[in-house]
Amino acid sequence: MANIKVFENKKIRTQWNEKEEDWYFSVVDVVAILTDSPNPRNYWKVLKHRLLKEGSELVTNCNR
């Protein structure tokens, strides 16, 4: 079940995983809040690419 959380009057899409008892948050929504980027999806895409080039495995290869 998807939920919406509000942080500083901005919405963040979330998902509760009952099996793992853990919350998942939309990275794009968080990036939008933290950076005030006009295009948070592109910001995240570039950041993921840079992290992978540096050898970081913080992100998985998955579609939206």
mmCIF file of the N, C-alpha and C atoms, coordinates in Angstrom:
data_MODEL
# 
_entry.id   MODEL 
# 
loop_
_atom_site.group_PDB 
_atom_site.id 
_atom_site.type_symbol 
_atom_site.label_atom_id 
_atom_site.label_alt_id 
_atom_site.label_comp_id 
_atom_site.label_asym_id 
_atom_site.label_entity_id 
_atom_site.label_seq_id 
_atom_site.pdbx_PDB_ins_code 
_atom_site.Cartn_x 
_atom_site.Cartn_y 
_atom_site.Cartn_z 
_atom_site.occupancy 
_atom_site.B_iso_or_equiv 
_atom_site.pdbx_formal_charge 
_atom_site.auth_seq_id 
_atom_site.auth_comp_id 
_atom_site.auth_asym_id 
_atom_site.auth_atom_id 
_atom_site.pdbx_PDB_model_num 
ATOM 1   N N  . MET A 1 1  ? 0.838  -1.174 0.000   1.00 0.00 ? 1  MET A N  1 
ATOM 2   C CA . MET A 1 1  ? 0.000  0.000  0.000   1.00 0.00 ? 1  MET A CA 1 
ATOM 3   C C  . MET A 1 1  ? 0.887  1.243  0.000   1.00 0.00 ? 1  MET A C  1 
ATOM 4   N N  . ALA A 1 2  ? 0.716  2.095  -0.964  1.00 0.00 ? 2  ALA A N  1 
ATOM 5   C CA . ALA A 1 2  ? 1.500  3.330  -1.062  1.00 0.00 ? 2  ALA A CA 1 
ATOM 6   C C  . ALA A 1 2  ? 0.905  4.387  -0.141  1.00 0.00 ? 2  ALA A C  1 
ATOM 7   N N  . ASN A 1 3  ? 1.769  5.139  0.459   1.00 0.00 ? 3  ASN A N  1 
ATOM 8   C CA . ASN A 1 3  ? 1.371  6.228  1.343   1.00 0.00 ? 3  ASN A CA 1 
ATOM 9   C C  . ASN A 1 3  ? 2.094  7.489  0.925   1.00 0.00 ? 3  ASN A C  1 
ATOM 10  N N  . ILE A 1 4  ? 1.551  8.602  1.362   1.00 0.00 ? 4  ILE A N  1 
ATOM 11  C CA . ILE A 1 4  ? 2.188  9.892  1.120   1.00 0.00 ? 4  ILE A CA 1 
ATOM 12  C C  . ILE A 1 4  ? 2.585  10.469 2.475   1.00 0.00 ? 4  ILE A C  1 
ATOM 13  N N  . LYS A 1 5  ? 3.837  10.852 2.600   1.00 0.00 ? 5  LYS A N  1 
ATOM 14  C CA . LYS A 1 5  ? 4.324  11.537 3.800   1.00 0.00 ? 5  LYS A CA 1 
ATOM 15  C C  . LYS A 1 5  ? 4.583  12.983 3.411   1.00 0.00 ? 5  LYS A C  1 
ATOM 16  N N  . VAL A 1 6  ? 4.513  13.862 4.373   1.00 0.00 ? 6  VAL A N  1 
ATOM 17  C CA . VAL A 1 6  ? 4.744  15.282 4.107   1.00 0.00 ? 6  VAL A CA 1 
ATOM 18  C C  . VAL A 1 6  ? 5.953  15.744 4.916   1.00 0.00 ? 6  VAL A C  1 
ATOM 19  N N  . PHE A 1 7  ? 6.867  16.414 4.226   1.00 0.00 ? 7  PHE A N  1 
ATOM 20  C CA . PHE A 1 7  ? 8.048  16.983 4.860   1.00 0.00 ? 7  PHE A CA 1 
ATOM 21  C C  . PHE A 1 7  ? 8.189  18.409 4.350   1.00 0.00 ? 7  PHE A C  1 
ATOM 22  N N  . GLU A 1 8  ? 8.179  19.347 5.245   1.00 0.00 ? 8  GLU A N  1 
ATOM 23  C CA . GLU A 1 8  ? 8.256  20.767 4.883   1.00 0.00 ? 8  GLU A CA 1 
ATOM 24  C C  . GLU A 1 8  ? 7.239  21.115 3.790   1.00 0.00 ? 8  GLU A C  1 
ATOM 25  N N  . ASN A 1 9  ? 6.025  20.647 3.980   1.00 0.00 ? 9  ASN A N  1 
ATOM 26  C CA . ASN A 1 9  ? 4.895  20.895 3.083   1.00 0.00 ? 9  ASN A CA 1 
ATOM 27  C C  . ASN A 1 9  ? 5.084  20.305 1.680   1.00 0.00 ? 9  ASN A C  1 
ATOM 28  N N  . LYS A 1 10 ? 5.981  19.355 1.527   1.00 0.00 ? 10 LYS A N  1 
ATOM 29  C CA . LYS A 1 10 ? 6.187  18.693 0.241   1.00 0.00 ? 10 LYS A CA 1 
ATOM 30  C C  . LYS A 1 10 ? 5.927  17.198 0.408   1.00 0.00 ? 10 LYS A C  1 
ATOM 31  N N  . LYS A 1 11 ? 5.359  16.591 -0.611  1.00 0.00 ? 11 LYS A N  1 
ATOM 32  C CA . LYS A 1 11 ? 4.967  15.188 -0.540  1.00 0.00 ? 11 LYS A CA 1 
ATOM 33  C C  . LYS A 1 11 ? 6.116  14.250 -0.897  1.00 0.00 ? 11 LYS A C  1 
ATOM 34  N N  . ILE A 1 12 ? 6.200  13.139 -0.161  1.00 0.00 ? 12 ILE A N  1 
ATOM 35  C CA . ILE A 1 12 ? 7.161  12.080 -0.445  1.00 0.00 ? 12 ILE A CA 1 
ATOM 36  C C  . ILE A 1 12 ? 6.374  10.775 -0.537  1.00 0.00 ? 12 ILE A C  1 
ATOM 37  N N  . ARG A 1 13 ? 6.504  10.099 -1.667  1.00 0.00 ? 13 ARG A N  1 
ATOM 38  C CA . ARG A 1 13 ? 5.845  8.806  -1.823  1.00 0.00 ? 13 ARG A CA 1 
ATOM 39  C C  . ARG A 1 13 ? 6.592  7.756  -1.000  1.00 0.00 ? 13 ARG A C  1 
ATOM 40  N N  . THR A 1 14 ? 5.821  6.915  -0.307  1.00 0.00 ? 14 THR A N  1 
ATOM 41  C CA . THR A 1 14 ? 6.409  5.889  0.545   1.00 0.00 ? 14 THR A CA 1 
ATOM 42  C C  . THR A 1 14 ? 5.720  4.549  0.312   1.00 0.00 ? 14 THR A C  1 
ATOM 43  N N  . GLN A 1 15 ? 6.393  3.502  0.767   1.00 0.00 ? 15 GLN A N  1 
ATOM 44  C CA . GLN A 1 15 ? 5.830  2.153  0.679   1.00 0.00 ? 15 GLN A CA 1 
ATOM 45  C C  . GLN A 1 15 ? 6.274  1.387  1.917   1.00 0.00 ? 15 GLN A C  1 
ATOM 46  N N  . TRP A 1 16 ? 5.340  0.750  2.604   1.00 0.00 ? 16 TRP A N  1 
ATOM 47  C CA . TRP A 1 16 ? 5.647  -0.064 3.778   1.00 0.00 ? 16 TRP A CA 1 
ATOM 48  C C  . TRP A 1 16 ? 5.821  -1.514 3.342   1.00 0.00 ? 16 TRP A C  1 
ATOM 49  N N  . ASN A 1 17 ? 6.921  -2.136 3.743   1.00 0.00 ? 17 ASN A N  1 
ATOM 50  C CA . ASN A 1 17 ? 7.168  -3.549 3.460   1.00 0.00 ? 17 ASN A CA 1 
ATOM 51  C C  . ASN A 1 17 ? 6.902  -4.322 4.744   1.00 0.00 ? 17 ASN A C  1 
ATOM 52  N N  . GLU A 1 18 ? 5.766  -5.013 4.782   1.00 0.00 ? 18 GLU A N  1 
ATOM 53  C CA . GLU A 1 18 ? 5.381  -5.734 5.998   1.00 0.00 ? 18 GLU A CA 1 
ATOM 54  C C  . GLU A 1 18 ? 6.356  -6.849 6.342   1.00 0.00 ? 18 GLU A C  1 
ATOM 55  N N  . LYS A 1 19 ? 6.828  -7.566 5.333   1.00 0.00 ? 19 LYS A N  1 
ATOM 56  C CA . LYS A 1 19 ? 7.734  -8.696 5.564   1.00 0.00 ? 19 LYS A CA 1 
ATOM 57  C C  . LYS A 1 19 ? 9.025  -8.242 6.252   1.00 0.00 ? 19 LYS A C  1 
ATOM 58  N N  . GLU A 1 20 ? 9.609  -7.147 5.752   1.00 0.00 ? 20 GLU A N  1 
ATOM 59  C CA . GLU A 1 20 ? 10.857 -6.625 6.315   1.00 0.00 ? 20 GLU A CA 1 
ATOM 60  C C  . GLU A 1 20 ? 10.613 -5.608 7.426   1.00 0.00 ? 20 GLU A C  1 
ATOM 61  N N  . GLU A 1 21 ? 9.351  -5.211 7.599   1.00 0.00 ? 21 GLU A N  1 
ATOM 62  C CA . GLU A 1 21 ? 8.968  -4.176 8.561   1.00 0.00 ? 21 GLU A CA 1 
ATOM 63  C C  . GLU A 1 21 ? 9.833  -2.937 8.385   1.00 0.00 ? 21 GLU A C  1 
ATOM 64  N N  . ASP A 1 22 ? 9.798  -2.412 7.162   1.00 0.00 ? 22 ASP A N  1 
ATOM 65  C CA . ASP A 1 22 ? 10.653 -1.282 6.804   1.00 0.00 ? 22 ASP A CA 1 
ATOM 66  C C  . ASP A 1 22 ? 9.921  -0.357 5.840   1.00 0.00 ? 22 ASP A C  1 
ATOM 67  N N  . TRP A 1 23 ? 10.208 0.937  5.945   1.00 0.00 ? 23 TRP A N  1 
ATOM 68  C CA . TRP A 1 23 ? 9.658  1.925  5.024   1.00 0.00 ? 23 TRP A CA 1 
ATOM 69  C C  . TRP A 1 23 ? 10.604 2.127  3.862   1.00 0.00 ? 23 TRP A C  1 
ATOM 70  N N  . TYR A 1 24 ? 10.048 2.356  2.676   1.00 0.00 ? 24 TYR A N  1 
ATOM 71  C CA . TYR A 1 24 ? 10.807 2.738  1.490   1.00 0.00 ? 24 TYR A CA 1 
ATOM 72  C C  . TYR A 1 24 ? 10.296 4.104  1.058   1.00 0.00 ? 24 TYR A C  1 
ATOM 73  N N  . PHE A 1 25 ? 11.229 4.969  0.661   1.00 0.00 ? 25 PHE A N  1 
ATOM 74  C CA . PHE A 1 25 ? 10.880 6.330  0.262   1.00 0.00 ? 25 PHE A CA 1 
ATOM 75  C C  . PHE A 1 25 ? 11.307 6.565  -1.173  1.00 0.00 ? 25 PHE A C  1 
ATOM 76  N N  . SER A 1 26 ? 10.558 7.386  -1.883  1.00 0.00 ? 26 SER A N  1 
ATOM 77  C CA . SER A 1 26 ? 10.909 7.752  -3.247  1.00 0.00 ? 26 SER A CA 1 
ATOM 78  C C  . SER A 1 26 ? 12.145 8.641  -3.230  1.00 0.00 ? 26 SER A C  1 
ATOM 79  N N  . VAL A 1 27 ? 13.228 8.144  -3.812  1.00 0.00 ? 27 VAL A N  1 
ATOM 80  C CA . VAL A 1 27 ? 14.478 8.904  -3.852  1.00 0.00 ? 27 VAL A CA 1 
ATOM 81  C C  . VAL A 1 27 ? 14.272 10.197 -4.637  1.00 0.00 ? 27 VAL A C  1 
ATOM 82  N N  . VAL A 1 28 ? 13.526 10.137 -5.715  1.00 0.00 ? 28 VAL A N  1 
ATOM 83  C CA . VAL A 1 28 ? 13.292 11.329 -6.535  1.00 0.00 ? 28 VAL A CA 1 
ATOM 84  C C  . VAL A 1 28 ? 12.577 12.406 -5.720  1.00 0.00 ? 28 VAL A C  1 
ATOM 85  N N  . ASP A 1 29 ? 11.608 12.005 -4.912  1.00 0.00 ? 29 ASP A N  1 
ATOM 86  C CA . ASP A 1 29 ? 10.896 12.979 -4.074  1.00 0.00 ? 29 ASP A CA 1 
ATOM 87  C C  . ASP A 1 29 ? 11.834 13.589 -3.032  1.00 0.00 ? 29 ASP A C  1 
ATOM 88  N N  . VAL A 1 30 ? 12.693 12.777 -2.430  1.00 0.00 ? 30 VAL A N  1 
ATOM 89  C CA . VAL A 1 30 ? 13.645 13.274 -1.431  1.00 0.00 ? 30 VAL A CA 1 
ATOM 90  C C  . VAL A 1 30 ? 14.658 14.213 -2.084  1.00 0.00 ? 30 VAL A C  1 
ATOM 91  N N  . VAL A 1 31 ? 15.157 13.839 -3.262  1.00 0.00 ? 31 VAL A N  1 
ATOM 92  C CA . VAL A 1 31 ? 16.098 14.699 -3.995  1.00 0.00 ? 31 VAL A CA 1 
ATOM 93  C C  . VAL A 1 31 ? 15.447 16.045 -4.305  1.00 0.00 ? 31 VAL A C  1 
ATOM 94  N N  . ALA A 1 32 ? 14.195 16.021 -4.699  1.00 0.00 ? 32 ALA A N  1 
ATOM 95  C CA . ALA A 1 32 ? 13.488 17.270 -5.012  1.00 0.00 ? 32 ALA A CA 1 
ATOM 96  C C  . ALA A 1 32 ? 13.452 18.194 -3.801  1.00 0.00 ? 32 ALA A C  1 
ATOM 97  N N  . ILE A 1 33 ? 13.221 17.635 -2.632  1.00 0.00 ? 33 ILE A N  1 
ATOM 98  C CA . ILE A 1 33 ? 13.140 18.448 -1.413  1.00 0.00 ? 33 ILE A CA 1 
ATOM 99  C C  . ILE A 1 33 ? 14.513 18.966 -0.997  1.00 0.00 ? 33 ILE A C  1 
ATOM 100 N N  . LEU A 1 34 ? 15.518 18.092 -1.052  1.00 0.00 ? 34 LEU A N  1 
ATOM 101 C CA . LEU A 1 34 ? 16.842 18.475 -0.563  1.00 0.00 ? 34 LEU A CA 1 
ATOM 102 C C  . LEU A 1 34 ? 17.603 19.407 -1.500  1.00 0.00 ? 34 LEU A C  1 
ATOM 103 N N  . THR A 1 35 ? 17.323 19.342 -2.792  1.00 0.00 ? 35 THR A N  1 
ATOM 104 C CA . THR A 1 35 ? 18.108 20.121 -3.751  1.00 0.00 ? 35 THR A CA 1 
ATOM 105 C C  . THR A 1 35 ? 17.355 21.294 -4.351  1.00 0.00 ? 35 THR A C  1 
ATOM 106 N N  . ASP A 1 36 ? 16.047 21.315 -4.248  1.00 0.00 ? 36 ASP A N  1 
ATOM 107 C CA . ASP A 1 36 ? 15.218 22.312 -4.926  1.00 0.00 ? 36 ASP A CA 1 
ATOM 108 C C  . ASP A 1 36 ? 15.473 22.299 -6.433  1.00 0.00 ? 36 ASP A C  1 
ATOM 109 N N  . SER A 1 37 ? 15.864 21.144 -6.949  1.00 0.00 ? 37 SER A N  1 
ATOM 110 C CA . SER A 1 37 ? 16.143 20.996 -8.377  1.00 0.00 ? 37 SER A CA 1 
ATOM 111 C C  . SER A 1 37 ? 14.856 21.127 -9.185  1.00 0.00 ? 37 SER A C  1 
ATOM 112 N N  . PRO A 1 38 ? 14.909 21.819 -10.322 1.00 0.00 ? 38 PRO A N  1 
ATOM 113 C CA . PRO A 1 38 ? 13.727 21.909 -11.185 1.00 0.00 ? 38 PRO A CA 1 
ATOM 114 C C  . PRO A 1 38 ? 13.429 20.570 -11.865 1.00 0.00 ? 38 PRO A C  1 
ATOM 115 N N  . ASN A 1 39 ? 14.427 19.677 -11.925 1.00 0.00 ? 39 ASN A N  1 
ATOM 116 C CA . ASN A 1 39 ? 14.241 18.367 -12.549 1.00 0.00 ? 39 ASN A CA 1 
ATOM 117 C C  . ASN A 1 39 ? 14.892 17.294 -11.667 1.00 0.00 ? 39 ASN A C  1 
ATOM 118 N N  . PRO A 1 40 ? 14.230 16.906 -10.573 1.00 0.00 ? 40 PRO A N  1 
ATOM 119 C CA . PRO A 1 40 ? 14.837 15.959 -9.639  1.00 0.00 ? 40 PRO A CA 1 
ATOM 120 C C  . PRO A 1 40 ? 15.096 14.580 -10.242 1.00 0.00 ? 40 PRO A C  1 
ATOM 121 N N  . ARG A 1 41 ? 14.290 14.158 -11.207 1.00 0.00 ? 41 ARG A N  1 
ATOM 122 C CA . ARG A 1 41 ? 14.499 12.851 -11.844 1.00 0.00 ? 41 ARG A CA 1 
ATOM 123 C C  . ARG A 1 41 ? 15.830 12.846 -12.601 1.00 0.00 ? 41 ARG A C  1 
ATOM 124 N N  . ASN A 1 42 ? 16.115 13.928 -13.308 1.00 0.00 ? 42 ASN A N  1 
ATOM 125 C CA . ASN A 1 42 ? 17.385 14.035 -14.037 1.00 0.00 ? 42 ASN A CA 1 
ATOM 126 C C  . ASN A 1 42 ? 18.554 14.159 -13.059 1.00 0.00 ? 42 ASN A C  1 
ATOM 127 N N  . TYR A 1 43 ? 18.374 14.924 -11.983 1.00 0.00 ? 43 TYR A N  1 
ATOM 128 C CA . TYR A 1 43 ? 19.406 15.081 -10.950 1.00 0.00 ? 43 TYR A CA 1 
ATOM 129 C C  . TYR A 1 43 ? 19.793 13.710 -10.406 1.00 0.00 ? 43 TYR A C  1 
ATOM 130 N N  . TRP A 1 44 ? 18.803 12.880 -10.069 1.00 0.00 ? 44 TRP A N  1 
ATOM 131 C CA . TRP A 1 44 ? 19.045 11.543 -9.527  1.00 0.00 ? 44 TRP A CA 1 
ATOM 132 C C  . TRP A 1 44 ? 19.723 10.654 -10.572 1.00 0.00 ? 44 TRP A C  1 
ATOM 133 N N  . LYS A 1 45 ? 19.306 10.759 -11.817 1.00 0.00 ? 45 LYS A N  1 
ATOM 134 C CA . LYS A 1 45 ? 19.905 9.960  -12.894 1.00 0.00 ? 45 LYS A CA 1 
ATOM 135 C C  . LYS A 1 45 ? 21.400 10.260 -13.026 1.00 0.00 ? 45 LYS A C  1 
ATOM 136 N N  . VAL A 1 46 ? 21.761 11.539 -13.023 1.00 0.00 ? 46 VAL A N  1 
ATOM 137 C CA . VAL A 1 46 ? 23.165 11.951 -13.132 1.00 0.00 ? 46 VAL A CA 1 
ATOM 138 C C  . VAL A 1 46 ? 23.948 11.505 -11.899 1.00 0.00 ? 46 VAL A C  1 
ATOM 139 N N  . LEU A 1 47 ? 23.360 11.681 -10.718 1.00 0.00 ? 47 LEU A N  1 
ATOM 140 C CA . LEU A 1 47 ? 24.027 11.279 -9.483  1.00 0.00 ? 47 LEU A CA 1 
ATOM 141 C C  . LEU A 1 47 ? 24.282 9.769  -9.460  1.00 0.00 ? 47 LEU A C  1 
ATOM 142 N N  . LYS A 1 48 ? 23.293 8.967  -9.858  1.00 0.00 ? 48 LYS A N  1 
ATOM 143 C CA . LYS A 1 48 ? 23.480 7.505  -9.915  1.00 0.00 ? 48 LYS A CA 1 
ATOM 144 C C  . LYS A 1 48 ? 24.624 7.143  -10.848 1.00 0.00 ? 48 LYS A C  1 
ATOM 145 N N  . HIS A 1 49 ? 24.667 7.800  -12.004 1.00 0.00 ? 49 HIS A N  1 
ATOM 146 C CA . HIS A 1 49 ? 25.727 7.528  -12.982 1.00 0.00 ? 49 HIS A CA 1 
ATOM 147 C C  . HIS A 1 49 ? 27.097 7.846  -12.385 1.00 0.00 ? 49 HIS A C  1 
ATOM 148 N N  . ARG A 1 50 ? 27.205 8.982  -11.708 1.00 0.00 ? 50 ARG A N  1 
ATOM 149 C CA . ARG A 1 50 ? 28.483 9.371  -11.084 1.00 0.00 ? 50 ARG A CA 1 
ATOM 150 C C  . ARG A 1 50 ? 28.884 8.388  -9.988  1.00 0.00 ? 50 ARG A C  1 
ATOM 151 N N  . LEU A 1 51 ? 27.923 7.955  -9.181  1.00 0.00 ? 51 LEU A N  1 
ATOM 152 C CA . LEU A 1 51 ? 28.218 6.994  -8.122  1.00 0.00 ? 51 LEU A CA 1 
ATOM 153 C C  . LEU A 1 51 ? 28.715 5.665  -8.698  1.00 0.00 ? 51 LEU A C  1 
ATOM 154 N N  . LEU A 1 52 ? 28.075 5.204  -9.758  1.00 0.00 ? 52 LEU A N  1 
ATOM 155 C CA . LEU A 1 52 ? 28.492 3.955  -10.388 1.00 0.00 ? 52 LEU A CA 1 
ATOM 156 C C  . LEU A 1 52 ? 29.886 4.073  -10.985 1.00 0.00 ? 52 LEU A C  1 
ATOM 157 N N  . LYS A 1 53 ? 30.199 5.233  -11.584 1.00 0.00 ? 53 LYS A N  1 
ATOM 158 C CA . LYS A 1 53 ? 31.541 5.462  -12.135 1.00 0.00 ? 53 LYS A CA 1 
ATOM 159 C C  . LYS A 1 53 ? 32.604 5.419  -11.044 1.00 0.00 ? 53 LYS A C  1 
ATOM 160 N N  . GLU A 1 54 ? 32.242 5.868  -9.845  1.00 0.00 ? 54 GLU A N  1 
ATOM 161 C CA . GLU A 1 54 ? 33.172 5.864  -8.721  1.00 0.00 ? 54 GLU A CA 1 
ATOM 162 C C  . GLU A 1 54 ? 33.271 4.493  -8.058  1.00 0.00 ? 54 GLU A C  1 
ATOM 163 N N  . GLY A 1 55 ? 32.469 3.551  -8.519  1.00 0.00 ? 55 GLY A N  1 
ATOM 164 C CA . GLY A 1 55 ? 32.503 2.206  -7.955  1.00 0.00 ? 55 GLY A CA 1 
ATOM 165 C C  . GLY A 1 55 ? 31.534 1.988  -6.812  1.00 0.00 ? 55 GLY A C  1 
ATOM 166 N N  . SER A 1 56 ? 30.659 2.940  -6.560  1.00 0.00 ? 56 SER A N  1 
ATOM 167 C CA . SER A 1 56 ? 29.677 2.804  -5.489  1.00 0.00 ? 56 SER A CA 1 
ATOM 168 C C  . SER A 1 56 ? 28.592 1.818  -5.900  1.00 0.00 ? 56 SER A C  1 
ATOM 169 N N  . GLU A 1 57 ? 28.194 0.978  -4.963  1.00 0.00 ? 57 GLU A N  1 
ATOM 170 C CA . GLU A 1 57 ? 27.108 0.032  -5.216  1.00 0.00 ? 57 GLU A CA 1 
ATOM 171 C C  . GLU A 1 57 ? 25.931 0.352  -4.310  1.00 0.00 ? 57 GLU A C  1 
ATOM 172 N N  . LEU A 1 58 ? 25.696 1.632  -4.092  1.00 0.00 ? 58 LEU A N  1 
ATOM 173 C CA . LEU A 1 58 ? 24.610 2.057  -3.229  1.00 0.00 ? 58 LEU A CA 1 
ATOM 174 C C  . LEU A 1 58 ? 23.241 1.930  -3.889  1.00 0.00 ? 58 LEU A C  1 
ATOM 175 N N  . VAL A 1 59 ? 23.236 1.854  -5.208  1.00 0.00 ? 59 VAL A N  1 
ATOM 176 C CA . VAL A 1 59 ? 21.980 1.778  -5.940  1.00 0.00 ? 59 VAL A CA 1 
ATOM 177 C C  . VAL A 1 59 ? 21.915 0.490  -6.737  1.00 0.00 ? 59 VAL A C  1 
ATOM 178 N N  . THR A 1 60 ? 20.698 -0.008 -6.927  1.00 0.00 ? 60 THR A N  1 
ATOM 179 C CA . THR A 1 60 ? 20.502 -1.198 -7.738  1.00 0.00 ? 60 THR A CA 1 
ATOM 180 C C  . THR A 1 60 ? 20.026 -0.782 -9.116  1.00 0.00 ? 60 THR A C  1 
ATOM 181 N N  . ASN A 1 61 ? 20.178 -1.663 -10.059 1.00 0.00 ? 61 ASN A N  1 
ATOM 182 C CA . ASN A 1 61 ? 19.771 -1.402 -11.430 1.00 0.00 ? 61 ASN A CA 1 
ATOM 183 C C  . ASN A 1 61 ? 18.309 -1.804 -11.595 1.00 0.00 ? 61 ASN A C  1 
ATOM 184 N N  . CYS A 1 62 ? 17.408 -0.839 -11.398 1.00 0.00 ? 62 CYS A N  1 
ATOM 185 C CA . CYS A 1 62 ? 15.977 -1.134 -11.517 1.00 0.00 ? 62 CYS A CA 1 
ATOM 186 C C  . CYS A 1 62 ? 15.263 0.027  -12.187 1.00 0.00 ? 62 CYS A C  1 
ATOM 187 N N  . ASN A 1 63 ? 14.103 -0.254 -12.729 1.00 0.00 ? 63 ASN A N  1 
ATOM 188 C CA . ASN A 1 63 ? 13.281 0.768  -13.368 1.00 0.00 ? 63 ASN A CA 1 
ATOM 189 C C  . ASN A 1 63 ? 12.445 1.477  -12.328 1.00 0.00 ? 63 ASN A C  1 
ATOM 190 N N  . ARG A 1 64 ? 11.876 2.604  -12.708 1.00 0.00 ? 64 ARG A N  1 
ATOM 191 C CA . ARG A 1 64 ? 11.038 3.370  -11.778 1.00 0.00 ? 64 ARG A CA 1 
ATOM 192 C C  . ARG A 1 64 ? 9.941  2.509  -11.280 1.00 0.00 ? 64 ARG A C  1 
# 
